[in-house]
Amino acid sequence: MSAILLDPEILSTFQDLQAQAYDVGEPDPTAMTLATADGGGRVSLRAVLLKHVDERGFVFYTNLESDKGRQLAANPRAALCFLWMRLRNQVQVRIEGAVEAVADHDADAYFARRPRESQIGAWASKQSQTLPDRATFDQRMQEFETRFAGGPVPRPPFWSGRRVCPDMVEFWYGARYRLHQRDRWEFVDSQWQRRLLYP
C-alpha cells in the first residue's frame, strides 16, 4: 500500500476538470495514455481507461500477462496523461508514480460489473500474444462461453487492477501563443509541494 496520499486540492482539481470535460462533450474523459518501461528501459505506451480515482491514486484494469502487465511487474512505475482537447484551450493532466496492485475484493467487484461478453473476453484473450487468425479467438470465446454457461463468470487469476500512486501531478492549461500555465505538484520531503513551470 502506498504511503503517499494525494493532497486534497490535487484530487479536487482533477475531479473538477474531469467533470468539466464531460460537460463540454469530450468523447471519453476517462481515457488516459499509460507509459510503462521494461527492465531494460524500453518504453511503451497505450491508451487505457480510468476506472477509479481517490486519494490513493488512479486505477485501471488489465491482463497481468499482457505487455504492460509484464513491464509493470519488472518496473513498477508508470506515467499517465489525460488530454482534454475541448476543455478551455486544451487541458492536460500529467501523472507519474509507483504502481501497486488493487485489493482482490476491489478487482472482483469491478469485474462483476462488467458486461458478460467483456468478462468472457478477459478469459479468452491471451493479451499481447500472437493470434494466428480471428477464428481462433472466436473459438476461444465460444469455449469459455460454454464453460461458464448458466452461471456467473469469475475473475481470471491473471486479470486485475493496478493503481498509479502519484508522486508528481501536473495540471497543464493551454493558452494562445503557447503561453501555457503549468502547475506542478511534487511529493518532496514527505509533503506535497506546488510550483509553477515555464511554458
N, C-alpha and C positions, 0 to 999 in steps of 0.2 A: 504494500500500500504506500503510495506516495505521501511524503510528509509535507509537500508543498500544496497549499490550497490557494485558489485564485483570490486576489483582492476583490472584495465585493463590487468595487467600481469597475473593474475589468469585466466581471461577469455581467453586470447590469448594462454596461456599454455594448457588449456583444449581443445580448438578448434584445436590446432596443434596436440596434442596427439590423438584426435579422428580422425583427418584426416589421421594420420599415421596408426591408427588401420584399417581404410578402406583399405589403401594401402597394408597392409600385409595380408589382407584376413580374418580378424575377421568375424565370422558368422553374428553378428549384433552389431556394435559398439554403437548403441543406447540403448542396453539392460542394465538395472541397477537394482540392488537389492534395494528395498524400505522397510525400517523398520519403523513401527509405534507402538504406545502403546495406550491402552485404558486408561480410567480414573483411573483404579486401578493399572496401571503399567504393565499389561501383554503385552509382546512384540510379535509382529507378523512381518513376512517379506515375501516378494514375489518379483518376477521379473516383472518389468514394462518397458515401452519403453519411452525414452526421445523424446518429440515432439518439444521442442523449448528450446533454451538457449540464454540468453543475460545478460546484466549487472545486471538485476533484479533477475535472478536465473534460476532454472531448472524446466521445465513444463512437466507434464504428465496429462492424462485424465482418468476419471473413473466414475463408477456409484456411486453417493454420498450416496446411501443406502447400499453399499457393506460394508464388514467388515472394509476395510481401510477407506472408507468414513466416517463411524460412529466413528472410532477411531480418525481420524483427526479432526472431529467436537468436540470431547471431549478433545483432547490433540493435539493442532495444532503445533506439532513439528515432525520432521522426520529426518531420516538419509538415505543417498544414498551411493551405492558403485558400481562403474564401475570396471570390471576386464577384462583386455585385455591380454589374455594368450599368444598370438602370437607376441605381441609387445615387442621388446627387450628381456629382461629376465623376462617378465611379468610386467605390469603396473597396478596399482590400483589408482583410484581417489575416495577418501572418502569425503563425504559432510554431514554437519549437519546444521540444521537451522529451523527457523519458517516456517510455511506453510500458504499461503494465497490463496484466490480464484483468478482465472484469470477473466478478464473482460468478460461479456456476449458476446460482439461482437467478441472477440477472440475465445471463445468457439464455437460460431455459425459458424465462418469462418472455423475453423478446422473441425467441424462436417460435414459441407457441402462438404468438400474434401474427406471424407471417402467413400469407396465403398458402394453401396446401401445395399448390404447384411449386412455389418457391421452396417449401420445405423438402419436397421430393427432389427438386433440382440440387439442393445442397448435398444430398446423398449421392446423386447420380454424377455430379461434376467432379472430375479429377482436375481441379482448377490449375491452370498454367501448364498442364502436361499436354503432350501431343495428342490430338484427336484424329484418328485415321480418316473418318468421314462423319457427316452429320447423322447418318443412320445408326452409327454405333452409340452416339449419345441418346438418340431417340429410344433405342433398345434398352439402354440402362434406365432411362426414365420409366419405361413400362415395367421393367423388372422391379424397381423399388415401389412403384405404384401397386403392383401385385403384392409385394411383401408386406406393405402396410395397409392393405385394403381392409376397410371396416373398422379402423381404429385410428388413434392419433399418431402423428409422425414424431418420433423423439428427435431431440437434437443430436446430430452426429458428434462423436467424440473429437473429431478433427475440425470442428466448426465452433467458433466462439467470438467473443468481443475483445477488443483492445482499447485501452484508454490512453490518449496522449495527455500527459501531466505537464502542463507548461511551466517553463522557467523563463520564457520570453513570449510576449504578446505585443504585436504592433498593429495599431489602427492607422491605416493609410487612407487619407482623404484626398481625392483628386481635385485639381484646380486648373484653371486655364493657364496656358503658357508653361505648363509643367511646374507650377509653383505650389506643389502639393504640401499638405500638412501631414507630418508623421509623428505620431505619439507612441513612444516605445516604453513598455513596462518590462523590467527585468528583475528576477529574484536574485538579489545580491546580499551577502552577509545576513542571511536569514530573514530578509524582508523584501517586499516589493518596492522598487524604486522606479520613478517615472521621469523621462526626459524627452525633449524634442530632438528630432534629427533634421538636418538639412534635407531638402527635397532630393 
